[in-house]
């Protein structure tokens, strides 16, 4: 499943490259828009129920933009 995840992530950014380019300079909304689109895609369309945004702590007062728990093996 980890290979599928990486392939889907690449396809996501390929599919969203044009709209992402259109809002690239939109300070304050760009990150929220991208997080929402990632969440919709991976949680609802592809069934990654563990997909989360801004919840995985990666340091003091720092969180990862997005995360997903994928069984290895």
C-alpha positions as CSV (number, residue, x, y, z in Angstrom):
1,X,0.0,0.0,0.0
2,X,2.9,2.4,0.6
3,X,3.7,2.3,-3.2
4,X,0.1,3.0,-4.0
5,X,0.2,6.0,-1.6
6,X,3.3,7.5,-3.3
7,X,1.8,7.0,-6.7
8,X,-1.5,8.6,-5.7
9,X,0.4,11.6,-4.1
10,X,2.3,12.2,-7.4
11,X,-1.0,12.0,-9.4
12,X,-2.7,14.4,-6.9
13,X,0.0,17.1,-7.6
14,X,-0.1,16.5,-11.3
15,X,-3.9,16.9,-11.4
16,X,-3.8,20.0,-9.2
17,X,-0.8,21.7,-10.7
18,X,-2.8,24.3,-12.7
19,X,-5.1,25.4,-9.8
20,X,-2.2,25.3,-7.4
21,X,-0.3,27.6,-9.8
22,X,-3.2,30.0,-9.9
23,X,-3.3,30.5,-6.2
24,X,0.4,30.2,-5.5
25,X,0.7,33.8,-4.5
26,X,-2.5,33.9,-2.5
27,X,-1.0,34.4,1.0
28,X,-3.2,33.1,3.8
29,X,-5.4,30.8,1.8
30,X,-3.0,28.7,-0.3
31,X,-2.1,26.2,2.5
32,X,-5.7,25.8,3.7
33,X,-6.9,25.2,0.2
34,X,-4.2,22.6,-0.4
35,X,-4.8,20.9,2.9
36,X,-8.6,20.7,2.1
37,X,-8.0,19.2,-1.3
38,X,-5.5,16.7,0.0
39,X,-8.0,15.7,2.8
40,X,-10.9,15.3,0.3
41,X,-8.8,13.3,-2.1
42,X,-7.1,10.8,0.3
43,X,-9.7,10.5,3.1
44,X,-12.9,10.4,1.0
45,X,-11.9,9.3,-2.6
46,X,-9.1,6.9,-1.8
47,X,-10.2,5.6,1.7
48,X,-7.1,6.5,3.6
49,X,-9.0,6.9,6.9
50,X,-5.9,7.8,8.8
51,X,-5.1,10.8,6.6
52,X,-4.8,13.9,8.7
53,X,-3.7,17.5,8.2
54,X,-1.8,19.6,10.8
55,X,-2.0,17.0,13.5
56,X,1.3,15.0,13.6
57,X,3.7,16.7,16.0
58,X,7.2,16.8,14.5
59,X,8.8,19.1,17.1
60,X,8.2,21.7,19.7
61,X,5.3,23.8,18.4
62,X,5.6,22.2,15.0
63,X,3.2,19.9,13.1
64,X,3.5,18.1,9.7
65,X,1.3,19.6,7.0
66,X,-0.2,16.2,6.4
67,X,0.3,12.6,7.5
68,X,-1.1,9.1,7.0
69,X,-0.6,5.8,8.7
70,X,0.2,3.1,6.1
71,X,0.7,-0.5,7.1
72,X,4.2,-1.6,6.0
73,X,4.8,-5.1,4.7
